[in-house]
Amino acid sequence: MTWMGTAIVVVKTVILLLGSGITYIAFKAYRRTGAPSMRALGIGFGTITLGALLAGIANQLLSVSLEAGVLINSVLVAIGFAIIMYSLYLERG
């Protein structure tokens, strides 16, 4: 594995850890408050984290091209951000 491949694995691991932590905290807040916006927030961050994980797995373990991995990640990040935006709308409404 090249230094670039190692760097990708390290950064994806950090994203996985941080994203999982944010998702956990959001779901914990949802259980405590019952606020649908917290549930949606957790789902949004979970989707973004899943995108990073799947893109990393696809590229490193399944030999999918870097471009395809970036596309997988980008689609799930866009979906995750849409869900987060919705969660903020729920909070406002």
Secondary structure, 3 states (H helix, E strand, C coil): CCHHHHHHHHHHHHHHHHHHHHHHHHHHHHHHHCCHHHHHHHHHHHHHHHHHHHHHHHHHCCCCCHHHHHHHHHHHHHHHHHHHHHHHHHHHC
